[in-house]
Amino acid sequence: ELENQLTTKSKTLDELKQSLALNGSAEQTPEALSFKIAELCKMVDSIVSQVAQLKTSMQSILEQWRAYDEVYAEVSLMTTRYSYCIDQCKPSVMSLEALKKQVKTLQ
């Protein structure tokens, strides 16, 4: 989105340069307007550079988050498996009467 806005602003600056070259201005000298436009162009170039750096940085961060998500999913699955195993390995607590009944059934 920022790149699109910067492209639009750059086009507007180019149009201003062309307009200045063709018409001039009665309020300000062409040199003063040309200087201001040049400064604006430098600012736009600086912002474009910053956006490119930000984009590179964000791509790196996105890759790190993807790696984190993959590892998190794996750890979550392992935790669920271990929790299930622990639940299955727990001795069930039965009353003495229930144990006697089970022994009779097994005999």
VOMIBA-429441 format. One line per 8 residues: number of its first residue (from 1); their letters; for each residue x, y, z of N, C-alpha, C, O. Coordinates in steps of 0.05 Angstrom, whole numbers, always signed. Example, Ala and Ser with C-alpha at 12.3 -4.5 7.8 and 13.67 -1.06 7.14 Angstrom:
BEGIN
1> AS> +264:-114:+156:+246:-90:+156:+264:-66:+156:+285:-66:+169  +257:-45:+142:+273:-21:+143:+258:+1:+157:+268:+23:+161;
//
This chain:
BEGIN
1> ELENQLTT> +17:-24:+0:+0:+0:+0:+18:+25:+0:+13:+44:-15  +38:+24:+17:+57:+47:+18:+70:+51:-9:+74:+74:-19  +78:+29:-21:+92:+31:-47:+73:+43:-68:+82:+60:-84  +48:+36:-67:+29:+48:-86:+25:+77:-82:+24:+93:-100  +24:+85:-56:+21:+114:-50:+46:+129:-59:+44:+151:-69  +69:+118:-54:+94:+131:-62:+95:+134:-93:+105:+154:-103  +87:+113:-107:+86:+115:-136:+68:+137:-145:+75:+152:-164  +45:+139:-133:+26:+161:-140:+38:+188:-134:+36:+206:-151;
9> KSKTLDEL> +51:+191:-111:+63:+217:-104:+86:+224:-123:+90:+247:-130  +101:+204:-131:+123:+208:-150:+113:+218:-177:+124:+236:-189  +91:+206:-185:+79:+215:-211:+69:+244:-209:+72:+260:-227  +57:+250:-185:+48:+278:-181:+72:+297:-182:+70:+319:-194  +94:+290:-170:+118:+307:-171:+128:+310:-199:+136:+332:-207  +128:+289:-214:+137:+290:-242:+119:+309:-258:+128:+325:-274  +93:+308:-253:+74:+326:-266:+80:+355:-258:+78:+373:-275  +86:+359:-233:+93:+386:-224:+118:+397:-238:+119:+420:-246;
17> KQSLALNG> +138:+380:-241:+162:+388:-255:+156:+396:-283:+165:+417:-293  +140:+380:-297:+133:+386:-324:+117:+412:-326:+121:+428:-343  +98:+415:-307:+82:+439:-306:+99:+463:-301:+95:+484:-314  +118:+461:-284:+136:+483:-278:+153:+490:-302:+157:+514:-308  +162:+470:-316:+179:+475:-339:+163:+489:-361:+173:+506:-376  +137:+482:-363:+121:+494:-384:+110:+522:-377:+111:+540:-393  +100:+524:-352:+85:+548:-345:+101:+568:-329:+100:+593:-333  +116:+559:-310:+129:+577:-291:+108:+586:-271:+85:+577:-272;
25> SAEQTPEA> +115:+604:-253:+96:+613:-233:+101:+643:-228:+124:+652:-227  +79:+657:-225:+82:+686:-220:+88:+691:-190:+101:+711:-184  +79:+673:-173:+83:+677:-144:+111:+671:-135:+123:+686:-120  +123:+650:-146:+150:+642:-138:+167:+639:-163:+156:+633:-185  +192:+642:-160:+210:+640:-183:+211:+610:-190:+209:+593:-173  +216:+605:-215:+219:+577:-224:+241:+562:-209:+240:+538:-204  +262:+578:-202:+285:+565:-188:+276:+556:-160:+284:+534:-151  +261:+573:-147:+252:+566:-120:+233:+542:-120:+236:+523:-104;
33> LSFKIAEL> +215:+541:-140:+197:+519:-142:+212:+493:-150:+207:+472:-140  +231:+497:-168:+247:+474:-177:+263:+463:-153:+265:+439:-150  +273:+481:-136:+288:+472:-112:+270:+456:-93:+277:+435:-83  +245:+466:-89:+226:+453:-71:+219:+425:-83:+217:+406:-68  +214:+424:-108:+207:+399:-121:+231:+379:-119:+226:+355:-114  +255:+389:-123:+278:+372:-120:+281:+361:-92:+287:+337:-88  +275:+378:-72:+276:+369:-44:+254:+348:-39:+259:+328:-26  +231:+352:-50:+209:+333:-47:+217:+306:-61:+211:+285:-50;
41> CKMVDSIV> +230:+308:-83:+239:+283:-97:+259:+268:-80:+258:+244:-78  +277:+283:-67:+297:+270:-49:+283:+256:-26:+290:+234:-18  +263:+270:-15:+248:+259:+7:+233:+233:-1:+233:+213:+13  +221:+234:-25:+207:+211:-35:+227:+188:-39:+221:+165:-32  +250:+193:-51:+270:+173:-55:+279:+161:-28:+282:+136:-26  +282:+178:-8:+289:+168:+19:+268:+150:+30:+274:+129:+41  +243:+158:+27:+221:+142:+37:+219:+116:+22:+214:+95:+34  +223:+116:-4:+223:+92:-20:+244:+72:-10:+239:+48:-7;
49> SQVAQLKT> +268:+83:-4:+289:+67:+7:+282:+55:+34:+287:+32:+39  +270:+72:+51:+262:+62:+77:+241:+41:+75:+241:+21:+90  +222:+44:+57:+201:+24:+53:+213:-2:+43:+205:-24:+52  +233:-1:+26:+246:-25:+16:+260:-39:+39:+259:-64:+41  +274:-24:+56:+287:-36:+79:+267:-48:+98:+271:-70:+109  +245:-34:+102:+224:-45:+119:+212:-70:+108:+206:-89:+123  +208:-71:+82:+197:-94:+69:+216:-118:+72:+206:-141:+78  +241:-114:+69:+261:-135:+72:+260:-145:+101:+261:-169:+106;
57> SMQSILEQ> +260:-127:+120:+259:-134:+148:+233:-149:+155:+234:-169:+169  +211:-140:+144:+186:-154:+149:+185:-182:+137:+174:-200:+149  +198:-186:+114:+199:-212:+102:+215:-231:+120:+208:-254:+124  +237:-221:+131:+253:-237:+150:+237:-244:+174:+238:-267:+183  +223:-225:+185:+206:-230:+209:+184:-250:+202:+178:-267:+219  +172:-248:+179:+151:-266:+171:+162:-295:+169:+149:-314:+177  +186:-298:+158:+198:-324:+157:+203:-336:+184:+199:-359:+189  +212:-319:+203:+217:-328:+230:+190:-336:+244:+190:-356:+258;
65> WRAYDEVY> +169:-321:+238:+143:-329:+250:+133:-355:+238:+121:-372:+252  +138:-359:+212:+130:-385:+200:+145:-408:+213:+133:-429:+219  +171:-405:+217:+187:-425:+230:+176:-430:+259:+174:-453:+268  +170:-408:+273:+159:-410:+300:+133:-426:+299:+128:-444:+316  +115:-419:+281:+89:-433:+279:+93:-463:+274:+78:-479:+285  +112:-470:+256:+117:-498:+251:+126:-513:+276:+117:-534:+283  +145:-501:+290:+156:-513:+314:+135:-514:+336:+133:-534:+350  +119:-493:+338:+98:-493:+358:+78:-515:+353:+69:-528:+371;
73> AEVSLMTT> +70:-519:+328:+51:-540:+321:+63:-567:+328:+49:-585:+339  +88:-571:+323:+101:-596:+329:+102:-601:+359:+96:-623:+369  +110:-580:+374:+111:-583:+403:+83:-587:+415:+80:-603:+434  +64:-574:+404:+36:-577:+414:+27:-606:+410:+14:-618:+427  +33:-617:+386:+26:-645:+380:+40:-664:+399:+28:-683:+410  +66:-659:+404:+81:-677:+422:+70:-675:+450:+68:-695:+464  +63:-651:+459:+52:-647:+486:+25:-663:+489:+20:-675:+509  +9:-661:+468:-17:-676:+469:-12:-706:+470:-25:-720:+485;
81> RYSYCIDQ> +7:-716:+454:+14:-744:+455:+24:-753:+482:+15:-773:+493  +42:-737:+494:+53:-744:+520:+32:-743:+542:+31:-759:+560  +14:-723:+540:-8:-721:+559:-26:-746:+557:-34:-757:+578  -31:-755:+533:-48:-779:+529:-34:-803:+541:-46:-820:+554  -7:-806:+535:+8:-829:+546:+8:-829:+576:+5:-850:+589  +11:-805:+588:+12:-804:+618:-15:-812:+629:-17:-826:+649  -37:-802:+615:-64:-810:+625:-68:-840:+623:-81:-852:+640  -58:-852:+602:-61:-881:+598:-44:-898:+617:-52:-920:+625;
89> CKPSVMSL> -22:-887:+625:-4:-901:+643:-11:-899:+673:+0:-914:+689  -27:-880:+679:-35:-877:+707:-50:-901:+717:-68:-911:+703  -43:-911:+740:-59:-933:+751:-86:-922:+759:-88:-901:+771  -106:-937:+752:-133:-928:+759:-137:-934:+789:-131:-956:+798  -149:-916:+803:-154:-920:+831:-182:-932:+834:-202:-921:+826  -181:-956:+845:-207:-970:+848:-211:-977:+878:-192:-978:+893  -235:-980:+885:-241:-987:+912:-234:-1016:+917:-231:-1032:+898  -232:-1024:+941:-225:-1051:+949:-246:-1070:+938:-240:-1092:+929;
97> EALKKQVK> -271:-1062:+940:-293:-1079:+931:-292:-1083:+901:-296:-1105:+891  -286:-1062:+886:-284:-1064:+857:-260:-1082:+849:-263:-1097:+830  -238:-1081:+864:-215:-1098:+859:-222:-1127:+864:-215:-1145:+848  -236:-1133:+886:-244:-1160:+892:-262:-1171:+870:-260:-1195:+863  -280:-1154:+861:-299:-1163:+840:-284:-1169:+814:-290:-1188:+801  -264:-1152:+808:-248:-1156:+784:-232:-1182:+786:-229:-1197:+767  -221:-1188:+810:-205:-1213:+814:-223:-1237:+810:-215:-1256:+797  -248:-1236:+821:-267:-1258:+817:-273:-1262:+788:-275:-1285:+778;
105> TLQ> -277:-1240:+774:-284:-1241:+745:-261:-1254:+730:-265:-1270:+712  -237:-1246:+737:-213:-1257:+723:-209:-1286:+729:-199:-1301:+712  -216:-1295:+753:-212:-1323:+761:-232:-1340:+746:-233:-1364:+749;
//
